[in-house]
Amino acid sequence: MKKLLWFLFLCLVVLLGMACGKTEPVVSGAVAFVTPTDDAVVGDTFVVRLSAEALKIVPATGTPVAGEAHHHVFVDIDPTPDSIPIPKGAGIFHIGTGADSLVLSLPAGMHRLIAVPATGDHIPTRGATRDTLNIEVKSGPITPS
């Protein structure tokens, strides 16, 4: 009888552990903007380049893998909570191909960009450092002086 109760107790512990869900490991990686730089003035169509440190940038596969991520750029909106997948929507740009750049077209004015790495299932990478920059967009192309 004691063995049966012990077995049932262990089963309960395992089931509770499964019900609580799996948490992603904390990563000490970081993402950053390479271009444009903070306070840059850009034309209305420009390239955003990102870098990653201590994270391997890979295509989004739908499955999280420790130490792997793909880029997202939030434009003029706050990032979504870290506990849910990053949705598709206005102001959120997914770079799920494993690339480190994208072309943006924005209206003239001041804009805030936030780089957020996420695992293969689009959940923000727990513990990874994000980068934020502010840019000014001017109508038409900008020629270097």
N, C-alpha and C positions, 0 to 999 in steps of 0.2 A: 504494500500500500504506500509506504514512504517513497519507494522508487517511482511509482506512478505519479504521486503528487509532485515530486522533484522534476520528473519529465514534463508534466503539464506546466509547471512554473517556468521551466526553460523555454518551452514553446511559446508561452505568453510573452516572455522577455523578447524573444526573436520577433514575434509578430508586432509588438509595440515598436521595436526598433525599425522595422520595415515601414510601419504606418507613419512614423515621424519623418520619413524621407531622408534622402542622402544629402549632406551638405558638401558643397564644393570646397576643396582645400584653399586656404588663403595663399595668394600668389604675391611675390614681392616685385612683380614686373611693373612696367610703366609704358604708356604710349605718349607720343609727343607730336606736335606739328613741326614739320620741316619747313614747308612753305604753305601758305604765306606765313610771315612772322607777325607777332603781336603788333598792333597799331599800323599794319601795312595798308597802303592804298592800292586797290586792285581794280581791274576792269570788271565789267558785269559778267564776264565768263572767265574763269580762272581755274588753275589746277591746285588741288589740295594734296599735299604729300605728307604721309605719316611715317613715323618710325616706331619701333618697339624695342624694349630692353627686357631681357629675361622672359620673353614670351615668344613663342614660335607662331608667326602669323600664317594661318592655313585657311582653306575654304571652309565655310560653314557646312557641316555635315548633318546637323540635327542631333549629334551626340557629343556631350562634353568630354574633353580629354584634358587631364591636368597639364598645365603649362602651354596649352594651345589656345589661340583666340583668333578672332577676326575683328576688323575695325568697324566702328559706327561713328558718324558725325552728326551731332545735334546742332541745328542752326536756329538761333533765336528762341529756343525752348529749353527748359530744364530737363536733364536726363530723367528717365522713368525710374521707379524704385528698383533697387538691386535684386529684389526677390522675385521679379517677374520677367518674362521674356521681353526684349525690346520690340515694340510693335512696329508695324509699317504705318506710316502716316506723314502728314505734312511736317516738314522740318527735321525728319529723321532719315538719314542716308545710310543704308547698309552697304558695306563693301564685303559681301559674303563670298567673293571669289578667291579670297586670299591675297588680293592686290593691296598695294600700299598707297594708292592714289585714286582720286576721282576728279571729274570736271564738274564744277558748280557754276550755275548761272543764277545770280541774285539781283534783285532790284537795287538801284542806287540808294545809298544810306549806310548807316552804321549797323554792323551785324556781329553777333557773338557766336563762336563755334566752339563746341566741346567734343573732344575725342574720347570715346569710350570703347574699351575692348570688351568682347563678349565671347563666351564659350560657343561650341558648335550648336547649342540649342538656343542661342541668342540671350542667355542670361548674362548680365554684366559679370566680368571676371572679378571674383571676390578678392579684395585687397590690392588690386592693381591701381596704380596712380593714373589719373586722367590728366588731360591738358586742356586749357581754355585759352582762347585768344579773341581779340576784338579787331575787326578790320573795317575799313571804309571802302565801300564799293562806289565807283564812279561809272557813269554811263559810257559805254563804248570801251574800246581797248585803251590800255595805259601804255604809253611808250616810255622806256627808260630815258632819264635825262643824262 
